[in-house]
Amino acid sequence: MNIRSLLAALVLLGGVHAPLAVFADDDDHERKRKWWRAEWREDYWNRPCEVKLESKRGEFKREVKCKDGIGADWRGEWKEEFWDGPCKVTLEATREEFKEEVKCER
């Protein structure tokens, strides 16, 4: 993996923690944990890309699709898997699509 791909992966990994920031509340620790327990789905457009977020018990999935690769923050095609604590993170990028899956074991 070259440095450019590594930097792109690091920037995209920040997105893993972004949904957690929504629930950040120092007074309510339990609320932070509900992100992994709740089931929800959200679809929206982040010009010119379509973004789909989905959460199930112990899983989080984000898909970003950019028509013809226009507006994509990532470059090239690559796949990476690693562990973040008890969670296995899979990142996969093609010219038009970026997929991120987080699956946690108990």
C-alpha positions as CSV (number, residue, x, y, z in Angstrom):
1,M,0.0,0.0,0.0
2,N,1.5,3.3,-1.0
3,I,1.5,6.4,1.2
4,R,-1.4,8.0,-0.7
5,S,-3.6,5.0,-0.1
6,L,-2.6,4.9,3.5
7,L,-3.5,8.6,4.0
8,A,-6.9,8.1,2.3
9,A,-7.6,5.1,4.5
10,L,-6.7,7.1,7.7
11,V,-9.0,10.0,6.6
12,L,-11.9,7.5,5.9
13,L,-11.3,5.8,9.2
14,G,-12.2,9.0,10.9
15,G,-15.7,8.3,9.6
16,V,-15.9,5.2,11.7
17,H,-15.9,7.4,14.8
18,A,-18.0,10.2,13.4
19,P,-21.4,8.4,14.2
20,L,-20.2,7.9,17.7
21,A,-19.6,11.6,18.1
22,V,-23.3,12.2,17.6
23,F,-24.0,10.3,20.8
24,A,-21.1,11.8,22.8
25,D,-22.5,12.8,26.1
26,D,-20.3,12.8,29.2
27,D,-23.3,12.5,31.5
28,D,-24.8,9.4,29.8
29,H,-22.3,6.6,29.2
30,E,-25.1,4.2,28.4
31,R,-26.2,6.4,25.5
32,K,-22.8,5.9,23.7
33,R,-23.3,2.1,23.8
34,K,-26.7,2.2,22.1
35,W,-25.1,2.9,18.8
36,W,-24.2,-0.7,18.5
37,R,-27.4,-2.1,20.0
38,A,-29.9,0.0,18.0
39,E,-31.1,-0.9,14.5
40,W,-31.4,2.0,12.1
41,R,-30.9,2.9,8.5
42,E,-30.2,6.3,6.9
43,D,-29.8,7.1,3.2
44,Y,-28.8,10.6,1.9
45,W,-26.9,12.4,-0.8
46,N,-23.6,14.1,-0.2
47,R,-23.2,15.7,-3.6
48,P,-22.6,14.0,-5.9
49,C,-22.4,10.8,-3.9
50,E,-25.1,8.6,-2.5
51,V,-24.5,7.5,1.2
52,K,-26.2,4.6,2.9
53,L,-25.7,4.0,6.6
54,E,-27.0,0.9,8.4
55,S,-26.6,-0.3,11.9
56,K,-27.6,-3.7,13.4
57,R,-26.7,-5.3,16.6
58,G,-22.9,-5.5,16.7
59,E,-22.6,-4.3,13.1
60,F,-22.2,-1.0,11.3
61,K,-22.1,-0.6,7.5
62,R,-21.5,2.5,5.3
63,E,-21.6,2.5,1.5
64,V,-20.7,5.6,-0.5
65,K,-21.4,5.5,-4.3
66,C,-20.2,8.2,-6.6
67,K,-21.4,8.1,-10.2
68,D,-18.4,7.7,-12.5
69,G,-16.1,8.3,-9.5
70,I,-16.9,12.0,-9.5
71,G,-16.6,13.5,-6.0
72,A,-15.0,10.4,-4.5
73,D,-12.6,11.1,-1.6
74,W,-10.6,7.9,-2.2
75,R,-8.3,7.1,-5.1
76,G,-7.6,3.8,-6.9
77,E,-8.9,0.4,-5.9
78,W,-7.9,-1.3,-2.7
79,K,-9.1,-3.5,0.1
80,E,-8.0,-3.6,3.7
81,E,-9.1,-5.5,6.8
82,F,-8.0,-4.9,10.4
83,W,-9.2,-5.2,14.0
84,D,-10.2,-2.2,16.1
85,G,-10.5,-3.6,19.6
86,P,-13.2,-6.3,19.4
87,C,-14.4,-5.1,16.0
88,K,-13.3,-6.3,12.6
89,V,-13.2,-3.4,10.1
90,T,-13.3,-4.1,6.4
91,L,-12.6,-1.2,3.9
92,E,-13.1,-1.7,0.2
93,A,-12.8,0.9,-2.5
94,T,-13.3,0.9,-6.3
95,R,-13.4,3.8,-8.6
96,E,-17.1,4.4,-8.0
97,E,-17.8,2.9,-4.6
98,F,-16.4,2.8,-1.1
99,K,-17.6,0.2,1.4
100,E,-16.9,0.1,5.1
101,E,-18.1,-2.7,7.4
102,V,-17.6,-2.9,11.1
103,K,-18.5,-6.2,12.9
104,C,-18.0,-6.5,16.6
105,E,-17.7,-9.7,18.7
106,R,-18.9,-9.8,22.2
